[in-house]
Amino acid sequence: MQWLTCCPLLQEVRHHLLDIVHPSEEYSVGQFYEDARQATRDILDSGHVPIVAGGTGLYLRWFIYGKPDVPKACLEITSEVHAQLEDYQQKGYWDAAVQLVVEAGDQKAQSLATNDWYRLRRSLEIIKSSGLPPSAFQIPYDSFKDQLNSAVANCSCDLSSSSNGVQEGQLKDLDYNFICFFLSSQRLDLYRSIDFRCEDMLTGSDGILSEAKWLLDIGLLPNTNSATRAIGYRQAMDYLLKCREQGGSSAKDFFAFLSEFQKASRNFAKKQMTWFRNELIYHWLDASKPLDKVLNFIHDAYQSQSSSLMVPESLRMKKDLSNRREVAELKAYRTRNRYFATREDCADLLTWIRTEV
């Protein structure tokens, strides 16, 4: 699954946690925590410095602050819950399954994303294992909130809008000394890059549509597990299922799929920015600046081990839209495709769909 995960083709520096789970398997934030922390220990034991790169806010939050002390279900309970919910899942009775879990004791099950069967099963497992809903267990991040709020109160600047994050020395009792950076670009440039990236993933014979076809061929359906809920695969699988039903695709249907893919990706980026805006441990850097300057600043920040890290004005990324013009430009934003601008541009893809899908 190369395209959506952006797996590096050349690894001058060793990468970890790539291609470790088959797409048919579930992969949770708890599993990531265990795998990532083990990789961190291995890297440190080898005398190197781990660089954690990613964009999933919850996974990074658990990695930094720790995971909740939620009981692990025994095999007997896991099997019982699977059997209890299996019929609901096979028949597509999501709402009824949610109601079952709500009645078992987890009111917050109603807020789960539709067809997130993994989290629904996990909620029921926790209830059966402990007699308590998942929300009853303390999340380590919450215990650091007072420290964060105190750091903000004692800071002369407004960290909620400043590009400078909470200093590592202001958070006590973390397992490691983290120096955290959030790299982004101006919103309009970011949206254009996302739209172009979505197009890139559709070019060639081995793009995301080919990978989505493979997922369907091994028996997976969109929005049913971790891989098929991912933005890109979900839209591509839905599109290819429609193509199979119709015996092909029109250019209109292809452009509708591409537009939905791009919109979902931009919306996710917007949610990421909202999430990390509230994560005060991050220093915001403008990724549109020369790469060598950004990397040199990060390198120097690590080497200096300073307790007072300030992002220079030349590299600062604003957390919020600063003027009405930017807001107006975003509202007026329209996608302008680079590769797929006309019906003729998607002719080869439509032929592939008609003959291969």
Secondary structure by P-SEA (a helix, b strand, c coil): ccccccccccccccccccccccccccccaaaaaaaaaaaaaaaaaacbbbbbbbccaaaaaaaaccccbbbbbcaaaaaaaaaaaaaaaaacaaaaaaaaaaaacccccccccccaaaaaaaaaaaaaaccccccccccccccaaaaaaaaaaaccccccccccccccccccccccccbbbbbbccaaaaaaaaaaaaaaaacccccaaaaaaaaaaaccccccccccccaaaaaaaaaaaaaaaaccccaaaaaaaaaaaaaaaaaaaaaaaaaaaacccbbbbcccccaaaaaaaaaaaaaacccbbbbccccccccccccaaaaaaaaabbbbbccccccccaaaaaaaaaccc
